């Protein structure tokens, strides 16, 4: 007796096409992946401001996965663990949607929700000031200046769309989407 898989490659391709997904990556985030995707995005959208904005947001999403995903894979070439997650780009008629997702530790959940809510509560000027104040803070032993989510919101000009779904008592799945208008960047 043969078991038919729930997911077929053909159906997966159809689903991606119906949802206007032009790029989808799931796996370990590395510098090589970022470089390859950067070339792909620049080729797709040209060398103008839109491709730069998309690439900058893509890099921030990827860095969030690289540094903060609870799922890690040890890359021999890098000598350290790298985060595992998902990044997608949807090409809608007048805008793009960049989405990332990764597993987080349950301890991160409340802090992440509060940070996203706070960022979304700020207007453009307050967001700029918050960005500046966070850049001035010392690193405190973490990764980066803790400005990735702020930078994503500033670059897109739209609120962060996010959700956190509990997996079990220890882990949750964090999904983040951001819209980028095409017409503003032509």
Buried (B, 14 or more C-beta within 10 A) or exposed (E): EEEEEEEEEEEEEEEBEEEEBBBBBEEBBBEEBBEEBBEBBBEBBEEEEBBBBBBBBBBBBBBBBBBBBBBBEEBEEEEEBBBBBBBBBBBEEEBBBBBBBBBBEBEBBEEBBEBBEEBBEBEEEEBEEBBEEBEEEEEEEEEEBBBBBBBBBBBBBBBBBBEBEEEEEEBBBBBBBBBBBBEEBE
